[in-house]
């Protein structure tokens, strides 16, 4: 089990915690700041990379992911310094995937050429909607025209481009979503992340919803219709779902995210960043302090930019594996689960779920069917019952 992480590989996640504004649906660790001392942040990121590098010496690094927040607000020189440090710290794969999340505003798009020169080769742009009215409702600062322009700039700068859309929005009909998704697919993306709007605790939307100020959210039947429509149109366009909310042309899957879903190891650097690291034959869950100032201060004081580690092994690790693997179209390996858990999966329960049309079952792999993906949480509860 000490080498189980090799089934997924090893990646690096870097969290940039700052945004120009906070979106009302967002529950990520993001903060608005008037002034950011990027040189101080650069020194802290480099110090943390060096520390984690000592712990993981000798590993092959397959992916780097700049997330946030809005990492496309980082100076190009900061990104270049980080990637230079990464290459000096680890042996990197010949096809190292370096992804940056970006907003489609003109300020961010203006930095794309600098990021590409630094080594970023994949960008994921947060469109969220192709409708100006809904962009305003979602608290986005860009317009559809700016999103399209950013996409055109990204296509020239990067080898791989993805963008995100949120559906099941207020007052959205199936026909409106069909037209919007067709418009997105006509832009010939390599990869699409398509998320149903969820009301997350602690967000502005949650507070509005509690007061009855978020009307027009879809009922369950419409949500199901929108999900099925999404699968139908994306499959027809050659971008089938390889994960519950992610669609890609063959070979264009987000390899960094696959490390998560395949239960590989990844180092998390930056405020609020999570990681999973196998060290000394044991797997640890890591988490950094969320407050940017607290994280920066801890690193500058010579400490580690993370909280005390929590051990993840045995039943917890097996559960984490199943929770993630069944999100993927490739599914889960019962033998790997059994090795992690120390006990096999319930063959009778698998047979029951196969008979009900929720799983495709084979001796070496089980997969959630489309019906199973629509009730994935319930499906997992059934499989994880002792």
Secondary structure, 3 states (H helix, E strand, C coil): CCCHHHHCCEEEEEEECEECCCCCCCCCCCEECCCCCHHHHHHHHHHHHHHHHHHCCCCEEEEEEEEECCHHHCCHHHHHHHHHHHHHHCEEEEEEEEEEEECCCHHHHCCHHHHHHHCCCEEEEEEECCCHHHHHHCCCCCCHHHHHHHHHHHHHHCCEEEEEEEECCCCCCHHHHHHHHHHHHCCCCCEEEEEECCCCCCCHHHHHHHCCCCCCCCCHHHHHHHHHHHHHHHHHCCCCEEECCEEECCCCCCHHHHHHHCCCEEEEECCCCEEEEEECCEEEEEECCCCHHHHHHHHHCCCCCCCCCEECCCHHHHHHHHHHHCCECCCECHHHHHHHHCCCCCHHHHHHHHHCCCEEEECCEEEECHHHHHCHHHHHHHHHCC
